[in-house]
Amino acid sequence: MMETKKIARAVILVAMAVALSPIFIPVGFIKLFPAQHMINVIGAVMVGPWYALGVATAAAIIRNLLGVGTPLAFPGGMIGAFLAGLAYRAFKSIYGAAVGEVVGTGLLGALVSLWIVAPVIMKKTMAASVLVGAFASSSLAGAILGVVVLHILRKAGIWHP
C-alpha cells in the first residue's frame, strides 16, 4: 500500500479512537470502553503493526491531553495494537488480529499497567484481577466490534484482504 494512503488511514483511525473513546458499554457493575480496541484491530489489519502502534500511541497522547484517558492507555493500547498487527501479518486472519489484541491488551498490557504504570507513574496500587478483568473484557468487546467493522468494510468494497 502506498505510504500516503497508510498515513491517511492512520490519521483517520487516531481521530476515530479519540472521538469514540468516551463511549462505554455497561455490563453489570463495570463499564467496557471498547473503542481503542476496535481501532487496534482495524488498524492492525489495514495499516500493519507499526502504524497500528503509532495510532494507539497518538490516540493515548491526545486522550490524556484532553483528560479523557489515563496513563494506563499507553501499555494497553500500544501492546494490543502491535500484537494484533503481528498476528494479522503472521496468520492473514482478522480473527488472528482480534486474538492478538485481546492477548496484547487484556493480558500483557494489563500486567505492564499493574506492575509499572500504576505504581511508578500513577503512584497507585491496583488489584490484578480487577485490572486484567477490565482490560480483557474491554479488549474482547472491542476486538469483536473490530472484526464486525472489517467485515462491513469488506462488503462495502472499502477494504479487501
C-alpha positions as CSV (number, residue, x, y, z in Angstrom):
1,M,0.0,0.0,0.0
2,M,1.2,3.5,-0.8
3,E,2.7,5.3,2.2
4,T,0.5,8.3,1.8
5,K,-2.6,6.1,1.9
6,K,-1.4,4.4,5.1
7,I,-0.7,7.7,6.7
8,A,-4.2,9.0,5.8
9,R,-5.8,5.8,7.2
10,A,-3.7,6.1,10.3
11,V,-4.8,9.7,10.9
12,I,-8.5,8.8,10.4
13,L,-8.1,5.9,12.9
14,V,-6.5,8.2,15.5
15,A,-9.4,10.7,15.1
16,M,-11.9,7.9,15.5
17,A,-10.2,6.4,18.5
18,V,-10.2,9.8,20.3
19,A,-13.8,10.7,19.2
20,L,-15.2,7.3,20.3
21,S,-13.2,6.9,23.5
22,P,-15.9,8.3,25.9
23,I,-18.4,5.7,24.6
24,F,-18.9,2.8,27.0
25,I,-21.0,-0.4,27.2
26,P,-22.4,-1.0,30.7
27,V,-22.1,-4.7,31.7
28,G,-23.3,-5.3,35.3
29,F,-21.2,-3.1,37.6
30,I,-18.4,-2.4,35.1
31,K,-18.1,-0.2,32.0
32,L,-16.4,-1.5,28.9
33,F,-14.6,1.0,26.8
34,P,-14.1,-0.9,23.5
35,A,-13.3,1.9,21.0
36,Q,-9.5,1.8,21.2
37,H,-9.5,-2.0,21.0
38,M,-11.8,-1.9,17.9
39,I,-9.5,0.7,16.3
40,N,-6.4,-1.5,17.2
41,V,-7.9,-4.5,15.3
42,I,-8.9,-2.3,12.3
43,G,-5.5,-0.6,12.3
44,A,-3.6,-3.8,12.6
45,V,-5.3,-5.2,9.5
46,M,-5.5,-2.0,7.4
47,V,-2.1,-0.4,8.1
48,G,0.0,-3.0,9.8
49,P,1.7,-3.4,13.2
50,W,4.0,-0.4,13.2
51,Y,1.3,2.1,12.0
52,A,-1.2,0.5,14.4
53,L,1.3,1.0,17.2
54,G,1.6,4.7,16.1
55,V,-2.2,5.1,16.0
56,A,-2.5,3.7,19.6
57,T,0.3,5.9,20.8
58,A,-1.1,9.1,19.2
59,A,-4.6,8.3,20.5
60,A,-3.3,7.7,24.0
61,I,-1.3,11.0,24.0
62,I,-4.3,13.0,22.7
63,R,-6.8,11.3,25.1
64,N,-4.5,12.1,28.1
65,L,-4.0,15.7,27.0
66,L,-7.8,16.1,26.7
67,G,-8.4,14.5,30.1
68,V,-10.4,11.5,28.7
69,G,-7.7,9.0,29.2
70,T,-5.2,7.8,31.8
71,P,-1.6,6.6,31.6
72,L,-3.0,3.1,31.5
73,A,-4.0,3.7,27.9
74,F,-0.4,3.6,26.8
75,P,0.6,0.0,27.5
76,G,-2.8,-1.4,26.9
77,G,-3.4,0.2,23.5
78,M,0.2,0.0,22.3
79,I,0.9,-3.6,23.1
80,G,-2.5,-4.7,21.9
81,A,-2.2,-2.8,18.6
82,F,1.3,-4.1,17.9
83,L,0.5,-7.7,18.7
84,A,-2.7,-7.5,16.7
85,G,-0.7,-6.3,13.7
86,L,1.9,-9.0,14.1
87,A,-0.8,-11.7,14.4
88,Y,-2.6,-10.5,11.3
89,R,0.7,-10.5,9.4
90,A,1.5,-14.0,10.6
91,F,-1.9,-15.6,10.1
92,K,-3.5,-13.4,7.5
93,S,-6.7,-13.6,9.5
94,I,-8.8,-10.8,11.1
95,Y,-9.6,-13.3,13.8
96,G,-5.9,-13.7,14.5
97,A,-5.7,-9.9,14.8
98,A,-8.5,-10.0,17.3
99,V,-6.8,-12.6,19.4
100,G,-3.5,-10.6,19.2
101,E,-5.4,-7.6,20.5
102,V,-7.0,-9.4,23.4
103,V,-3.7,-11.1,24.5
104,G,-1.7,-7.9,24.0
105,T,-4.1,-5.6,25.8
106,G,-6.1,-7.9,28.0
107,L,-3.2,-9.8,29.5
108,L,0.2,-8.2,28.6
109,G,-1.0,-4.5,28.7
110,A,-2.8,-5.1,31.9
111,L,0.3,-6.7,33.5
112,V,2.5,-3.8,32.4
113,S,0.0,-1.4,33.7
114,L,-0.3,-3.3,37.0
115,W,3.5,-3.7,37.6
116,I,4.9,-0.5,36.1
117,V,2.5,2.2,35.1
118,A,0.1,2.2,38.1
119,P,2.7,2.1,40.8
120,V,5.5,4.1,39.2
121,I,3.7,6.8,37.2
122,M,0.3,6.9,38.9
123,K,1.5,6.1,42.4
124,K,-1.4,3.7,42.8
125,T,-1.8,0.0,43.6
126,M,-4.4,-2.0,41.8
127,A,-5.8,-5.5,42.2
128,A,-4.6,-7.7,39.4
129,S,-7.9,-9.4,39.0
130,V,-9.7,-6.1,38.6
131,L,-7.2,-4.6,36.1
132,V,-6.8,-7.8,34.0
133,G,-10.6,-8.3,34.1
134,A,-11.3,-4.8,32.9
135,F,-8.7,-4.8,30.2
136,A,-9.6,-8.3,29.0
137,S,-13.4,-7.5,28.9
138,S,-13.0,-4.2,27.1
139,S,-10.4,-5.6,24.6
140,L,-12.6,-8.6,23.9
141,A,-15.6,-6.4,23.2
142,G,-13.5,-4.1,21.0
143,A,-11.9,-6.9,19.1
144,I,-15.3,-8.3,18.3
145,L,-16.5,-4.9,17.1
146,G,-13.3,-4.5,15.0
147,V,-14.0,-7.8,13.3
148,V,-17.6,-6.8,12.6
149,V,-16.5,-3.4,11.2
150,L,-13.8,-5.1,9.0
151,H,-16.5,-7.4,7.6
152,I,-18.7,-4.4,6.8
153,L,-15.8,-2.5,5.2
154,R,-15.0,-5.6,3.1
155,K,-18.6,-6.0,1.9
156,A,-18.8,-2.3,1.1
157,G,-15.7,-2.6,-1.0
158,I,-13.7,-0.2,1.2
159,W,-11.2,-2.8,2.3
160,H,-10.1,-6.1,0.8
161,P,-7.7,-8.7,2.3
